[in-house]
Amino acid sequence: MEADSKNNKALCILNFSGRYGGAEKRYATLFNRLMKEGRDYYLLINRGLYQLFVDNTLLRQHERILIFEDGTKVSNHHEEEKGRQIEKEISANIHKSAVRLFLGRWKYFFFTLFLWLRFSRFFARQAHQFRITKLYGVWQGGIWTWMWCKRMKIHLVYGVNASDKLMIYKNITRFFDSQYWVLQNADFLDFLSPSLVDDYRRVMGGRVKGKVLKTPNSFIDFTNYYSVEPKKPWVVFLGRLEPLKNPMLFIEAINQLVKADRFRDLQFFIMGDGHLLFRLREYASEQHLANVVFTGLHPRPWEILQQSSVFVSLQTSENYPSQSLMEAMACENGVVVTDVGDTRKLVTAREGLLVQHDYQQVASAIARLLDNPLLRKQLGENARQKVLEKQTLERFVKWFEGVMNS
């Protein structure tokens, strides 16, 4: 594969955690569209993330995908076994001494430094061979490349997508996980939502440099996301099973809900993977919640969302612009969301029910939608109309091309 122009553009999406979030998923969708339209871009990505995307049908194989061999092997073990192992590791970490924690951080740093050095060699070669002059970095795709971009005079646009945690670490042992330096060295900073600009400027003490951009909208690929009637009495949680997503709040709401006889036969889906998987399974077992289905990372989530009636998004600080929430809205689910951050940019009282972080409120909102099919249907239709009109890939591609070609 040879470079076909003097000035090429690229996306760089890196995530070495063995999981992915909405930001990575969103830009995989973008790259698929850019390739379909024959646009002049390359994608730099690590092997582990690439394999997860392909396995979950999120990224189509293409000759313009440049893969960094990170040595990652994607595990296919049973989800419960994974959850147990994660839980054991967390418990072990809690009981480590301060000295061992200190040494552990440095061990992690040097391991990551070695990986970064390998990646740097890969990046420099690819950037030179394919004459990359402008790069859009997503998460570690910006954190790990900004130094090379400065040295090689590559214009860097960094996508600031972290609405749930800022990740501004100044400790050297967290250097390769911190946005602190890239926020001061990128040429452009593309903020996913307006409120993020003020949040980062406040935390950074004004040291947010580079030209500030604001993403006009989020998007999903709507191809598989539509409603299949009649809807089934299914209630869905879809997301990373981490504290900031509040899956425990959802399962506590389930426990409250099934106390009513009319809801005992409902089907509840918890879709995703993360550190809380084992605890969620344990809670379901303790409370005898036999009608809770744990799907893990489902390769075709639309098969559930097309038929489900209710979807919940209970994030701690922000539900905008959750990929799974938009997918559920496109499938005309009645949605229950926590009223935080810029959530109302996506869901107002016209499209769903807004609640506080209280399992009784969540349970009550779910019950209201299940007891009132006409309300659920009207809110679902409004939700689909909104995302189809406002959160389109076409709108984003037009804006993105303007930024990358400027």
Secondary structure as UniProt FT lines:
FT   STRAND          8..14
FT   HELIX           22..36
FT   TURN            37..38
FT   STRAND          41..46
FT   HELIX           47..55
FT   TURN            56..57
FT   TURN            63..64
FT   STRAND          65..68
FT   HELIX           79..94
FT   HELIX           98..129
FT   TURN            130..131
FT   STRAND          132..139
FT   HELIX           140..143
FT   TURN            144..145
FT   HELIX           146..152
FT   STRAND          155..160
FT   HELIX           172..177
FT   TURN            180..181
FT   HELIX           182..185
FT   STRAND          188..191
FT   HELIX           194..203
FT   TURN            204..206
FT   STRAND          211..214
FT   HELIX           222..224
FT   STRAND          234..238
FT   HELIX           243..245
FT   HELIX           247..257
FT   TURN            258..259
FT   HELIX           261..263
FT   TURN            264..265
FT   STRAND          267..271
FT   TURN            275..276
FT   HELIX           277..286
FT   TURN            287..288
FT   TURN            290..291
FT   STRAND          292..296
FT   HELIX           302..305
FT   TURN            306..307
FT   STRAND          310..313
FT   TURN            320..321
FT   HELIX           323..330
FT   TURN            331..332
FT   STRAND          334..338
FT   TURN            341..342
FT   HELIX           343..345
FT   TURN            349..351
FT   STRAND          352..355
FT   HELIX           359..371
FT   HELIX           373..390
FT   HELIX           393..404
//
